Amino acid sequence: MAVVSWMEILLLTGLVVGCYWNSLSCGFVFDDVSAILDNKDLRPATPLRNLFLNDFWGTPMAEERSHKSYRPLTVLTFRLNYLFSELSSASYHLLNVGLHSVVCVLFLRFCRLFLDKTSSLVAALLFAVHPIHTEAVTGVVGRAELLSSIFLLAAFLAYTRSNGADQSIVWTPIAVTVVLVAAATLCKEQGITVIAICCVHEVFVAQGFTLPMLLDTLLQVLRGKDGFPYAVLQTLLKLIVLIISTLLLVIIRVQVIQSQLPVFTRFDNPAAVSPTPARQLTFNYLLPLNAWLLLNPSELCCDWTMGTIPLVESPLDLRNLATLAFYSLLGLLAFHSLRHSHSSAKTVLMALSLIVLPFIPASNLFFPVGFVVAERVLYVPSMGFCVLVAHGFRIVSHKRHLRKISWLMIGVLLATHAVKTFNRNWDWESEYTLFTSALKVNKNNAKLWNNVGHALENQNNYEKALRYFLQATRVQPDDIGAHMNVGRTYKNLNKSKEAEDAYLVAKSLMPQIIPGKKYATRVAPNHLNVYINLANLIRTNDSRLEEADQLYRQAISMRPDFKQAYISRGELLLKMNKPLEARDAYLRALELDSTNADLWYNLAIVNIEMKEPSEALKNFNHALELNPRHKLALFNSALLMQESGEPRFRPEANRRFLTYVQEEPDDANGYFNLGMLAMDANENTAAERWMREAIRLQTGFRSALFNLALLYSQSRRELDALPVLDELLRHHPEHVKGLILKGDILMNHKKDTQGAKVCFQRILSMDPTNVQGKHNLCVVYFEERDLPRAERCLEETLALAPHEEYVRRHLGIVRGKMAAMSVAGQPLSPASAEGAATPSMKEEKKGGGGKEEEEGRGATGSAGAGSKKNVRKSSSAESLSGNIQSELLDDGQADKQQRTKSKSTKEIKDIEKKRAAALKRLEEIERILSGCPTFCVPLQAALPAAFPYRLPYLLCPFYFNTIAKI
C-alpha cells in the first residue's frame, strides 16, 4: 500500500479549507434546525442513553412519527459540539470541514491501491473540490455522510490487510473491519454497504477471479470433476464471516426500528405512491439523473421533492432514453471489468462498486425513502466517479499527443469545480438564501415556496411570506401543508376569517374515514396539525369552545397516539373549567411519552387550578428531573415555594430563580422575584440590587418600582423612595398604592400637605369610592386645621365603609377636637382663624411657644413624650394624634396665660377643672390610638404581611396560565 506523504496531506487539507472556509459564516439551515436547534439529545441534561433510543432528529424510535434514521454516533459528535460551543454554528461547520479533509486523505490511500501516484492524487483533488459535496460538508446534518465515509474507507483499508504473505487468512483485520463497519452504520445506514465492497474486492481483486473463471469453477464442481480449490474455500470462509456479520447488523438495525418503516407522504416522494409503471419508470430514471449531477453539477438544489421531477408515466416518455443509455453504459463497464483480470479492469470494477453499492439504500429500487434526489447521498458514490475520471485521465495522459490537453482539461475541471463549490457555500448562509437559490433551479416544487415563506415568517415579514405560501398552493393545490401555512400567516396578520377558510381547505384535503383502515399508514403526523391549528384559532371565541374540542377529539380518533392533540385539548379543558378532564388528557399524553418534561409541567398547571399545590410542586420537580433547565418549571416551582411562605423552601426557591435568570438573563420577572425573596428574608441590600436590575431590564416595571419604594420606606429611607415613586407614577399614573405611599411620605416626612393632598385627590378622581384615598384626604384636612371639612370628609368615608371601626374612631377624635376648640372659643377652620386666632398665636410665639409646648407635653406625663417621639417615626396617624395633643395643650397654655392676668381665684379653679378634663380626655385618645399603630390605616391595610403586589405573579398570566407548547 502506497503511503500518503505529508505534502499531499497538506495539499488536500489546504484545498479543502480554501473551498470551504466561507461555510464557517453559515448558520443552521434546512434540516439543521431539526437535527441541531430542536434536538434535545444535544443538551447535557439529556441522558446519554437517549442517543441510542432516539432517531437522528431526537424522536424516540418507538414512535410512528420517527424517521427511523438511527445515527447515534453522529448525534454524539453534535453533542460534543454543543458541549464546547453550544449553538455557535461556526464550530459545527469547522468540524465538518475537518472531517471532509480526513475523508480526502483516506480516499487518497484508497486510490493508491488501484491507481498510480499521479492519477490517485488527481482523484483525491477532484473529490475534495466537487460541488456535489456542498450539501454534505456545508450542511451540518451532512456530517452523517462524512463520519460514515471515514469508517467505511477505514473498514475497507483494514480488510485489505486480511490476506497474509502466504495467502493465509489474517483474522485481526477482519475483526477490525467488522467493528468499523458497525461504527459506519451507527453514523449512517449506508455504511453497511462497505461489506459488499469488501466482497467484490476479495473475489475479483485479491483472489484475481474473473466472471468466466468463477463460472468455469462452478461448472467443474457441479459436474463432479473437481472440488473447490483451496483459494476458493478460503475466499468462501471470509465471505461467510462478512455475510454473517452483515446479517447480524441488519437484524440489530431492524430490531432498533421495531420492524417498522417510516411513514412518508406522496409529497415527500410522489413516485413511491404512484401505480405501475409510473413508479418503476420514475425510480429508474432517477439513476441517470443522479449520474448527471455528478457529471455536471451546475444546477444544484437543496430539495428535489414534490413536483421537482415530473413522474415518468409512459414508456414513450423521452426521458426513458436517458435510463436506457445509463444502464447500457453501466452494463458495458461492468461486463468489461468482470471479463478481464488486468489492473485497468480491477480499477473500473472497484470504481463501479463505490458508485453502485453505497447508493442502493437511497435508490428507491428496493424500498421507498423520504426523498426523490438528495445530493448528500452522492458523497460516497462520487468517490467511484472520481476514480473513473482519474483512471480516464491516466489513460489519456499516457498518449503523447494528448498529454498537455489532458493536463489542461483536468486543471480547468479542478478550478471550475473549486469556484463553483466556494460560491455554492454562500447559498447555505441562511434559509432565505438557500431556498431562493433553489427556486432559481426549480419553480415547480411547492416545498421550496413554502420554505422561503417560512424564512420570511421568521423575520416577521408576514405580508411577503403570505405571497410565497399562496404561490405554493397554486403550484401544488393539494398540498395540505401549504394551506396550513396560509392559515397561520393570516392568523399572524389578525385576519381570523381568512385563516379559518385556509384551515378548512386544508382539512378538506385530509383522507376521508375508511372503516378498518389505519390512518397511521396514510397520514403524515404533521398534517394532523390542521385540526390543532383550526381548533386553536376558533377557541379564541368562547362560544365555540365545544367546536374546538370536537376537532381535538377528531384528531385523536384518527391517531390515538397523537400526543399534541392531548396537550392542546388539555389547554382547552382548563379554559372550559374542566380541570379533571384536563388532567386525564395530560395523563394519557404521559402514557405516550413519560419522559416529556413539558407534559409534567402542564400537569402541574392543572394541579394549580385544582388547588393542589403539593401535587403541583411534585410534578414541577418531575419536569425538572427530566430537564433541569426547564425554564417555566424553574420559575413557577420557585414561585410556588415562595408563596407557600415556608422558610425551608426559600433556599431552593432562590436557587431556582438564579438558574432561571441564567437561562433568561433578559427577563425582569426573574430578578423581581429574587428581590421579593430577599425582602422576605430581610436581606434589604440584595433585594434592592435585584429590584434595580428588574427595573433596568423593564422600564416602568410596575411591581418592581413599587416594592423598591416600599423597601426604602420600611428601611427608613423615605426620601430615597420618592424618586422611585415618581418614576412609577410617570409610567402608571393610576397606581393607587403608589399614590397612597407617596402621599404618606410627603405628609409625614416632608411635611408637604399640599403634595399629599394632590396624591389623594388623584386617587378619588379615578375612584370616588376609594376608602383609603378618601380617609387619607381627611387626614390632610385635619393637618390643615380645617376641622369642619375633615369632619364632613370622615362622615362621607364612614358612609362608604360603615363597618370600618378605625374611621368611626377617627371621626370621634375630630369631633372631640372641634368641641374642645368651641369651648375654648377658638376658630374651627383656617379661614376664620386668620382674624381671631392670629393674635393669640403671635402671643404664644412671643412667649416662646415651641419651648412651652415641650414643657406642656412634659407636664402631661409619659404619654405626651411618647406621642412626640412617635411623630418622628410613624405615619400620618401619629402625626394627627400629635396635632390633637399639641393643640389641646396649646389651648390650655394660652388659656392659662390669659386667665392668670385678669380672672379671680374661683374662675381660675374652674379653668383648671376644664384643663384636667381635657387632659383626661387626651389620655383616652392616646389609649385609643395606641391600639391603632397608624392613623392612616388604609395604607396599612393596603400593605398586609402577604403584600398583594406580589400576588399577580402567583398566577401570572404569562407563566401559570401558559401551557407549555410541544
N, C-alpha and C positions, 0 to 999 in steps of 0.2 A: 504494500500500500504506500503510495507516494505521500510524503509528508508535506503539509502546508507550511510555507515559510512565514516568518513574522512580517516580512514586507507585503506578502499577499493578504495577510490578516489586516494589516493597517490600511492597505489599499481598499479592501472591501468595506471595512468599517468607515473609512473616510468618505467613500462614495455614498454609503447609506446615510450617514449624517448629513452630507451635502444635499441629498434629495429630500430628507425628511425633517430637517431642523425646524422648518416653519410649522410642522404639525404640533410643536410644543405650545403654540399660541391658540390652538383649537380647544374648544370646550367639549362638554359631554353632549352628544347629539344622537338622535335617532334611537337605536336600541341601547345606547349607553345609559339613557335615562332610566330604563327599567332595570338594567343589569348593575348599575352603579348607584345612582341617586336614590332609587326607590327600593333597593335591595337591603333588607335588614341584616342579611347574613354577613355584611361587611363590617357591621358595628361590633366593637369589642364586647359589648354587653350580651351579644348573641352567643350561645354556647357553640363551641367548635363542631360538636356532633351534628348541629343543624346543617352544616355544609354537606354532610353525607346523607341527609334526609330530604333535602330540598333540591329543586332543579336549579338550572343556571340563573334563573330570574328570582330565586328566593321563594318560590311557591312549593309547598310540600308535594312530593312526588305522588302521594296517595290521592291528591285532589284531581278531579277530572279536568279542571282548567289548566293543569300543569302542562307545560310544553314538552315534558319528558326528556329534556336535554340535560343529561347528568354529567356535569363537569366540575366536580368539587375541587380539583387541584387548580383549575383556572380561577375559581372564586376565591380560593385561598390566597392567590397572588394579589387579587383585588383587595382582599382584607389586609394584606401586608402593606399595600399602598396606602390604605386608609389609616393604618396604624402610624405611618410616618408623616403623612401629609393630609389626612382626612380627605376632603373633597377638592383638593387642588388638582385640576385636570392635567397640569403640566407634568407632574410626576408619573401619572399613568401613561401619558404619551411617551415620556422619556424611556420608561421601561419597555414599552413596545418597540421603540427604535432599537434599543439594545438587544432585544430578543431577535429582531429581524437580522441584525448583524451576526448573531450566533448562528442562525439558520443558514445564512450565506456561507459562513466558514465551513459548517458541516456539509453543506451541499457541494462545496468545492472538493472536500475529501471524498464525497460520493462520486463526483465526476472523475476524479483521478483513477478510479477503478476501471473506467471504460474509455476514457479519452486521454489524449496526450496532455502535457503540461499547459500548452498554449490554449488549445481549444477548451479544456476544462475551466481555465480561468475566464475565457470568453463566456462560457455558460453561466458561471457564478456571477460575473459582472452584469449580464443580461437579466438574471434573476433578481439581482439587487435593485435594479432601476425600473423594472417592468411596472407600468402604470396600473395594471390589474390588481396590484398588491396594496393600493392606497386604502381600500376598504378594510383589509386585514391589519394594516400597520397603523394607519391614522385613526381608524375607528377602534375605540378601546376594546369593544367586545371581540374584535378580531384577534385578541390575544389567545383565544382558544385555538385558532389555526397555528399561531406561532409556537405555542407550547407543544401542541400535538406534533408539529413538524419536527421540533427538536428531538423529542423522544422517538419519533418514527425513524428519523435518519440515524439516531444513535443506536436504535434497536437493529437496524439493517447493518450498520457498520460492525456491531458486535457479532451479529450472526455470520458475517463473512470470515470470522476467525474460528468458526466451529470445525473446520477441516484441518487435521494435523498434517505434518510433513509426510507421513506415510499413508495418507488418505484415511486415517482413523478419525473417529468422532471425538471432538473435544466438547465435553458437556457443559463446562462452566460458561462459555459464551452463549450457549443455548439457554441456560438458566437466566443469564443476564438479559438476553433478548426477551424472554417471556415477561420478566419484571418490567422492562422498558416498554413493552407493548401494553401492559396493563396501565402503566403511567400515561402513555399516549392516549389510551382510551378514556382515562379519567380526566383528560384535558379536553378531548373532543372525540365523538364516537368514531369518526373515520380513521382514528389511529389504529384500530384493529386490523385495517386492510394491509398493514405492513407485513403481516404473516403471509398473505398471498404473494406479496412481492418477494419475500424470502423464499417461498416455494419455487417461484419462477426462476430465481437466481440459482437455487440449489440444483434444479433439474437441467436447465439449459445453459447455465454459465459455469457453475462449479463442477458439475459432472460432464459437461460438454455434450449432452444429448441434443439431437435434433428430432423434429417430429417424425420423419421417416425411420430414424433409429428406434424410437420408442415403439412405433407401430410394428416394426420388424421383430423386436424383442418380445412384444406381447404375443404376436402370432406364433413365434417359436415355442413359447411357454404353453399356449393353448393347444398346439399340435403335439405337445409332449416330447418334442425333440430335445429340449434343454430346459434346465431350471433357470431361475433368476440369477444373474451374475452377482457376485459379492458387492460390487459397487452399487448395483441397483437395490440390493437388500439394505445396505447402509442408508441409501437415499430414502427408501421407504420408511425406515425406522425414524429418521429425522423428521420426515414429513408427518408421520403419525404423531410424534410428540408435538409438533407445531399445530396440527389439526385438533388434537385433544385440548391443547391449551386454548385454542380459539373457541372451541365449543364450550369450555368452562367459562370463558369470559362472556360469551354470548348468553349462556344460561344465567349468569350473575346479573348481566345487564337486563335481561327480560324480567328477572325477579325484582330488580330495582324499580322498573316502570310498572310492576304488578300486572304484567301481560296486557297492558293497555297501550294502544297507540294514541297519540294526541289527536284532539278534535280540531280540524281545520274547516273553514268555510269555503264556498265557491269563490269568494272574493280573494282569499289568500292564494288559491291555486285553481283557477277555473277549469282547467283540463281534468283535474282529479275527479270531478263530479260530472264530467261530460260522458255521453254514451259512446259506444263503439261506432265507427272507427276514429271519431274525433280525438278521443283520449289517446289512443296509441299513436296516431299520426302526429299529434301535437308534441307528445313527450319525445318521440324520436326526432322531431325537428329541432328540439331544444339542444340536441347534441352538436350539430353543426353550428348552431348559434353561439354556444359556449366556445367552440373552437375558433370561431371568427373573432370573438372578443380577445382571445389570446393572440391571434394573428394581427388584429387591427384594433387596438384599444383606444380608438379616437373618440368614441361616444360612450362614456361610462355613465351609469345611472345607479343611484343607491337603492332603488326599489323597482322591481320588474313584475310586480303582482298585478292583479285585476286585469285591466284591458290593455296592458302594455304590449303583449304579444297576442294578436287575434288567433283564435283557435283554427287549426288546420282541419276543416270539417269534411273535405272531399279528397279522394285520391288524385283528382285532377288539379288540385292546388299546385301552382308552380313552385312553391316552397318545398314540395316533396323532392324536387330535383336536387336541392341542396342536401337533403337527407341521403339520397342515393349516392351523391358524389362523396359525401363524408364516409359512408360505410364502404364504398369502393376503395377509397384511399387507405382507410384503416385496414381493410382486408388485405390489400396488396402488401402493405408494410408488414403486417403480421405474418402473411404467407412467406414473404421473403426471409424474414428473420428466423422463422421456425424451420425452414428447409435447410438453412446453411449454418455452419458452425464457426465461421470466421469472426474476427473481432468486430467488424462492422455490423454483422447481423446481431451479435450479442448486445452491442450498444443500442441498436434500434429497438430490440426486444425489451431491454430494461427501460428505455425511454417510454415505450408504449405502456409498459406495466405501471409506470409512475403516472401516466396520463389517465389510464382507464380505471385501474383498480381503486384508487382513493376516491374517484368520482362516482363510483357505483352507488354508495349510500345516498347521494344527493341527486341522482339521475331521474328519480320518479319512475324508473322502469319496473322496480320490484315492489315498492310501496310508496304511497304519496308522502310528500314533505310539504312544509308550510310555505313554500315559495316556488316561483317559476324559474327564475335565474337569480343566483346570488354570486356576486363577483368574488367574495371572500372564500367561497368553497373551491375556487380555482387556484388557491395558493399552492397546494401540493401538486395538482396536475400541471401547473405551469413549470415545475421542475423538469418533467419529462419533455415539455415543449422546448425549454431552453437547451436540453441535451440534444434534441433533434436539430435545432438551429446551429448549435456549436459543431455538431457532427457534420452537418452540411457545409459549414464554413471550413472545416478541416479538409474535406474532400475538394472543395473549390480552390482553396488557397494553395493546395499542392500542385495545381496546374499553373505552370509558369506564367502563361499569358493572362491568367485571371487573378493572380496573387494580389496585385495592387488594388484592383477594383473590389476584390473581396474584403480587403482591409478597410478600404474607403467605405464600403457599404455597412460593415459592422460598426465602424466608428460613427457613421451617421445614425445608425439604428440606436446605439447606446446613448448618443447625445440627445436625439429627439425624445426617446423614452424618459431620460432623466428630466428634461424640461417639462414634459407632459406630467410626470409624477409630481414634480415640485408645484406646478400650477394647480394640479388636481387637489393637492393638500389644502389649498385655500378654500375650496368648496366645503370642506369639513369644518370650517371655522365656527359656524353656528348652524342651527337648524334652518334658519331662514335662507342662508347662502346655499346650504346643501340641497334643499328641496327646490329652490328656484333654479339651481343649476340642472337638476333632474328634469324639470319641466321644459328646459330647452331641448332636451333629448326626446322626451315623450310627453305629449299633452293628452294622451288617452287613458291615463292612469288616475282615477278619481282619488286614490290614496295620496298621491302627491299634492293634489289641490287641497285635500284635507289637511295634510301636514304643513303646508305653507300657512293655511289658515290657523292651525294650532300655534305656529311660531308667532304670528301676528297677535293672536289672542293672548299669548304670554306677555306680550308687550302692551297689553290693554288697548290695542288698536282694533276695537271690535267692528267698526264700520268696514274697514278694509278686509278683515278676516271674514266677515259675512259674505263678501263678494266671492272669495275663494271657495267657501263652503257651498254657496249656491251653484258655482260652476261645477263643483264635484257632483252635485245632484243632477246636473244636466249631462255630464259625461257618463255617469252611471246612475240612471234614475232609480234603480232598485237597491242602491247602497244604503242600508239601514243606518250605518254609522254617519254618513254624510247628512242625512235628515236629522239625526240626533244632534250633530254639531250645529246645524242651522237653528234648531230649537234652543240649544244652550246659549248661542250668541244673541238670539232675540231676547232671551231672558236677561242676559247681561246688559242689553240695551233698554231694559224695562218695557219691552213690548210683549206682555204676557199673552195676549190673544194670538199673535203670530207664532210665539214659541209653542203654545199648545197645539196649534194647527200642524206645525212641523213634527212635533212628537206623535201626533195622531197618524200622520202619514207614515212615519217610521213603524209605528205599532201595526198598521195595516199590512206592512210588508213581512211581518213575522209569520212563521209557519202556522197553519191552522191546526187545531187539535185533531189528532188521529187516534182513535181509541186503541190502546195497547202498544202504541209507538213511543219509544223513549226519546224525549226531546234532547237528551244529552248528546245524542249522535247526530243531531241536525242543527242545533242552535249554538252559536258561539256564546260563551258566558257574557262577554261584553255587550252583545246585542240585547240581552235581557235587561240591561240598564235602561232601556227605553221605558220600561214600566216604572223603574225607580225615579227616573228624571221627570216623567209625566206626573207621577204621584207627588213628588216634592214640589212641583210647580203648583198644582191645584190645591194642595193642602194649606197654602197661604191664605186661602179663602175658608174661613171657619165653617161655612155652610156646606163645604164639600169634603169634609174630613172622612166621612164614610166612603165616599167615592175613591179617595186616595187609598184607604185601607183595602178596598176591593182590588185595586191594582197591585198592591204589595202581595196580597194573597194569590192573585193570579200568577205572579212571577214565581211564588213558592210552589204553586201547584205544577208549574212547568218544570221546575228543578227544585226538588225538596232539599237539596244541598246548597242552595243559593244563599250563601251567608249574608251578603249585603242586603237582601230583601228582609231578613230577620232584623238586621241592625236598623234599617230605615223604618221598619214597622214599629220597632221598639220606641223610636223617637216619637212617632205619630201617636202611639198609645199613651205615652206620657203627656203629650199635648191634649189628648182627649180625656185626661184624668183617669186613666185606667192603668195604674201602676202594677197591679197584679199581672195583667196580661202582658205588659211591657217586660216584666221580669221573666215571664215564661218565654217570650221571644228571645231575650238575650241568653237564657239558659239553653235554648235549642241551638242558638248560634255557637255557644260554648261547647256543645256536644260535637259540633263540626270542627271546631278549632279552639281547643282549650289552651293553646299557647299564645293566644292573641291578647296582648296587653290592653288594646283598645276596648275589647269586649268586657274585660273585667272592670275597666274604668266606667263604661256605660252602666254596668250592673250596679256599681257604687252610686251612680247618679240616681238610679231607681230607688236604692235604699235611702238616699237623702229625701226623696219625695215621699217615701213611706215612713218617714220619721224614725229611721233605724240607723242612727249614727255609728253604733259599734259595728254593725254589718258593713256599713259603707266604708269605714276605716279598714276593715279586714279585706274588702275587695280592692280598695286603693292599694293596700300593701301587696296584694297578689299581683296587681298590674305592675308594681314596681319591682317585684321579684323577677318578672319576665323581662321588664325593660326598666332598669334603674334610672334611665334618663327620660322617662315618660313625663313630658312637661306638665300636662294637665293634671296627671295623678300627683305629681310632686306638689304642685301649687295647692290643689284643693284638699289633699290629705293634710298638708300643713295648716291650711285654713281651718279645717275641721278640728285639728288638735288645738289650735289657738283658741277657737271659740268654745271649746269644751271647758275652758277655764281651769283645767287641771295643771298645776305647776310641773308635774312629772313629764308632761308632754312637750314643755317649752323647748328643751334642748334639741329634741328630734325635729320639732316644727321649724326651729331656727336652721338646723342643718338642711332640711328640705328646701326651705326658701333660698338658702345660699346656693344650693345646687341648681335651683330653678333660675336664679339670676345669672349663673354661669352659662346656662343653656339659652336664656333670653336676656342678654345684658341690656337690651333697649326697652324692656317692659317695665314701666314705672310701678306697676302694681306689686311686683315682687319686692322692690325696695320699700314701698309704702308699708307692706305687711311686716317686713323686718323691723321697720320703725315702730309699728304697733306692738310687736312682741317686746321690743326694748322698753317701750313705755310701761307695759305690764310688769316688766322686771325692774322698773325704776332705774333703768340704765339711760339716763337722760342724754348723755353725750352721744352714745351710739344712736339713740332714737333721733336726735337732731340731725346726725350725719345721714341716716337713711332717708329721712323725710326730705332733706335738702336734695339728695340725689334723685328722688322721685320727682320733685318739682323741676329739677333741671331737665329731666328727660321728657316731662309732660308739662308744658307751660299751662298754668292755670289749673293744675290738678286740685280739684275742689277739696277732697277729703284730706289730702296731704297738707295743703295750706292751712286748713282749719285746725287739724290736730297738731301741727307745728306751733301755731299760735296758742293753742290750749296748753301745749307743753311749756312754752315760755311763761304763760300765766301761772301755771302750777309751780313753776320754778322761781317765782317772784321776779321774773324778768318781763313785767308787763309792758315796759316801753319797747322791748325788742319784739313783742307780739304785734304792736300797732302797724309797722310796715308790712308784716305778713298779712294781717287782716285787710290792709288797704289793697294789696295785690289780689287777695281772694275776692274782695267786693268789686274790684275793677273787672275781673273776669265773670264773677257771678253776683251781680248787684242784688239779686233776690235772696241771697243766702241769709236766712233768718237767724240762725245760731251765730253766724259771724257778726251780724249786726248787734245781737244781744251782747256778745262778748266784747265787741269794740265799745259799745255804749257803757258797759260796766267799767272798763279800763279808763275811759275818758272821764267818767264821773268820779271815780274813787281814787284814781292815781294821777290824773292831770287836772282834776277839778274843773273840767270843761263841760259844764252842764248843757251849754248850747250844742256842742258836738254830740253829746249823748242824746239830747232831745231829737236831733236830726235823725240819728240811727233808729230810735224807737218810732218816730213818726213815719219813717220809710217803711218799717215793718207794717204799721197799721194801714198805710196807703195800699199795700199789697194784700193785706188780710185784716180787715177791721175787727174780726173776731178773735184775733190772736191774743190770748190771755197774758202770755209772758210779756209781749211788747207793750200791751196796754198797761199792765201793772207797773212796769219799769218807767213808763212815761209818767205815771202818777208819782213815782219817787222823784223824778226830775222836778215836777211841780212843787213838791214838798221842799226839795232843796232850794228852789227859787222863792220859798216862803209864800207861795200862792196857795194858802190852805183851802180856801173855798173851791178852787179849781181841782186841787188834789183830792178833796172830799168827793166832788162830782165824778171825778175820774175813777176813784176806787168804787163808788157806787155802781158805775157802769161796768167795771171789771167784775164786781160781785154778781151783777145780773148775768154776765157771760158765764161765770163759773160759780154758781151758788153753793157748791159743795167744797170749795177751796177754803179751808179754815184760816190759812195764813192771810188771805185777802180780808176776811172779816176782822181778824185781829188788828191788821194794819189800819183798817178804816176806823176802828175804835181808838187807836192811838192818835190819828189825825183829829178826830172829833174831840178827844180829850185835850189835845193841844189848843184847838180852837176855843174850847170852853175856858181853859186856863188863861188864854190871852184876852178873852172877853172880860173875865173877872178883873184882870189887871188893867183893862182899858186900853189894850194895845190893838193896833190895826191888824186885820187878818190877811191882807194881801199887800204886795209891794207897792201897788199904786196908791193906796190910801196911807201907806206908811211914810210916803215922801214928805207930807206936810206935818204930820203929827209925831211920828216916831223919830225923825231925824235929830231933833234937839237932844232927846234922851240918849240916843246912840252917840252923839258927839260928846255929851257929858260923860257917858260911860268911857269913851276913849280918852277923854281928858284925865279921867281918874285912873288911867292905866287898866282898861277893861281886860286886856289879854291876861295880865298877871292876876287880876282879880278873878277872872274866870277860872284860872287854875286853882287859885286858893278856894274859890267857892266849891269847885268839884272836890277838892280835898276835904272840905267840911262835911260832904255827904258820906264820907267813908270810902271803903274799898270799891264799891260799885261804880262810883264816878271815875275813879282812877282806871278801873278796868275798862270802862267804856272808851276813855281817851286812848288807851292802848289799842283797843280793837279797831278804832277808826283807822289806824295806820295799816292794819293787817288785812282787814276784811273788805267785803264789797259794800254796796250801797245800803244794805240793810243796817249794818252797824253804823254807817255814816248817818243814816236817818235817826237811829236811836241816839247817837251822839248829839245831833242837832236838837232833838227833843229835849234832852237833858240840858244841853247848853242854854237853850233859850229859856227854859224854865228857871235855871239858875240865874241867868242874866236878868230875867224879870224880877226874881226875888231880890237880887242885889240892888237893882235900880230902885225897887220899891222901898227897900231898907234905907237907902241913902236919902231919899226924899222925906220919908216919914220921920227920921231922926232929927230933921231940921225943924219941922213945924207941928207935929202931932203930939197929942197928950200921951201919958203913960198907958191909959186904957186902950187907946187906938193902936198903940204900939203892940200891946198884948194880942189884940185881935189880928193884927198883921202877922205876928209870929205864929198864931194858931193856923192862919191860912198857909203860911210858909211851911209849917210842919206837915199839913195835909198834902201840900204839893209835893214835898219830898217823899212822903209815904207813897203817894201815887206814882212818883218817879221810880221808886224801888219796885213797885208792882209791874211797871212797864219793863224794867230791866229783867225781872224774873221771867216775864212772858217771852222777852226777846232771847233770853238765854236758852230757851227750848227751841228756838229757830236760829240755826247757825248763820243765816244770812237773810236779810230783809228782802233782798232781790231774789226771792225764792225761784221764780221762773228760770233763771239761769241755772240754778242748782238742779231744778227738775229737768232741765234740758240736757244736763250732763250727768247722768247717773253713773254708777260704777261700771256697768256694761255700756259704755258710751255708744249711742245709736249711730254715730257716723262711721263706725266700722261695720255696722250691721249689713249695709248693702253689699259688702264684699263676701259676706257669708253665703248669700245666694246671688252671687254676681251673675248678671245675665250673660256675660261673655264667657264665664267659666262654668259654674254649676249648671247653667242652662244650655251649655254647649255640649252636645253629644259628639263623641269622637267619630270623625269620618274615616272610614276604612276603604 
